[in-house]
Amino acid sequence: MNTFGLAGGVLVLILGIAVMDYGLDPQVPYAYHAFYLGLAGIVIGGVIIWGSSKSQRNPLLTKSYQVESTKSISPVESIKYRNLYEHSPILQRTVNTDGIILECNEKYAKTFGYTKNEIIGKSLFEHTSEQSQKDMRDSFETWKRAGRVENKEIWFKRKDGTTFPGLISANNIYDDKGKLIGSNSVIRDISDIYEARKVLEDHARQKIQLEELKKMNSNKEEFYMMVSKEYHIPIEPIKKYAESLNDGSLGKLTVKQKEAVKEIYDNARRMEQLINDIIDVQKLNNNKMEFKKDKFSVDDFMNSLITTCSNMMDEKKIEFVNSTEGKLSLDSDKGRLEQVFYNLIQNAVDFVPTKGGKIEIGAEEKGDSVFLYVKDNGMGISEKRKESIFKNFYQVDLSLKRKYGGSGFGLVICKGIVENLGGKIWFESKEGEGTTFNFSIPK
């Protein structure tokens, strides 16, 4: 009926009246038929006019308001969009203007450790960590005021209490009348990014600390060098006058006086050795110790050690032997190897028994290296202390420090020298039976 409209109805009505008027004259042909045909036209025209007047409306007033599109979504498309939301690898939740969660996807529920039933109907602030409560409220108010939030960093809280950092973005959802009813939020877990950022920050902080340590180490090295020079100044005259007193050139001394002078001299030598050890440790730690290579006879070298170190055996009457056999040669730093032997022999002297002490040195060729050793029949090293034997300031028995003295640097220096010469150092020891220090030097 809307096709004809009101005008069509009026036209049919007029035609019906005209045909009916024609049928009122009984003299005209088919008057009876014309009368009823006109009557039908009048009825039809009236119905058309009535129907058109009832259904006619202003289309601008009756058209429903569509926010995004007037295109209807088919059931298939609805399922597709639902699956995109539900199975998205990104956390998604839908909230109303009061911050109540109306819906969430599988990823969101799994990440937070809840079931969907436990999430829906709860406040979004229950999933926000304490440290980010204020940031989340500011973000929520920003969304309600501006209609959008993008990449706001928030710390979220799982069901088990653990937290993780995320970036949240939100946009508006309207009803069919254009009224704001909530938002759809997308959350990206940035734990990996945060960890990477933390690593970079730690790296930058460590770099600063390293520079500070290098500066401190440089200052420490300068301090050690300065102290060593200052200490050598008074030690030299002490040693010199002690020697003069001992040989009688400054007058005759009693036995007790000679013993006192010897004690002065020995302690001056010990202090001198301590200072030299500190300097050597610093040089080794900073790779500043100098090495040189000269070819020399090993058996002559070992015999010279017997001569040089024999006076160390006098007080305990220690048996000191060289077991080297055959003609061997080395192309290495003779002076530094002598320093290694001196430290190992001095260490052995301290710990062999007062009676029946024995120290043996020796060398033998094995492949491309010469193996050297210092063996004693002293107290040995316990199992629990073997791992620490080459560490700074370590002594086999700290309770013996006062009795035997020593800085604890000797073995550290030996290890540093041997390794810088391309060799290895190790030891074999059994508590109560003695210790053998072995080291190899490439030929």
Secondary structure by P-SEA (a helix, b strand, c coil): cccccaaaaaaaaaaaaaaaaaaccccccaaaaaaaaaaaaaaaaaaaaaaaaaacccccccbbbbccccccccaaaaaaaaaaaaacccbbbbbccccccccccaaaaaaaccccccccccccccccccccaaaaaaaaaaaaacccccbbbbbbbccccbbbbbbbbbbbbbcccccccbbbbbbbbaaaaaaaaaaaaaaaaaaaaaaaaaaaaaaaaaaaaaaaaaaaaaaaaaaaaaaaaaacccccccaaaaaaaaaaaaaaaaaaaaaaaaaaaaaaaaccbbbbbbbbbaaaaaaaaaaaacccccccccccccccccbbbbcccaaaaaaaaaaaaaaaaacccccbbbbbbbccccccbbbbbcccccccccccccccccccccccccccccccccccaaaaaaaaaaaaaccccccccccccbbbbbbbbcc
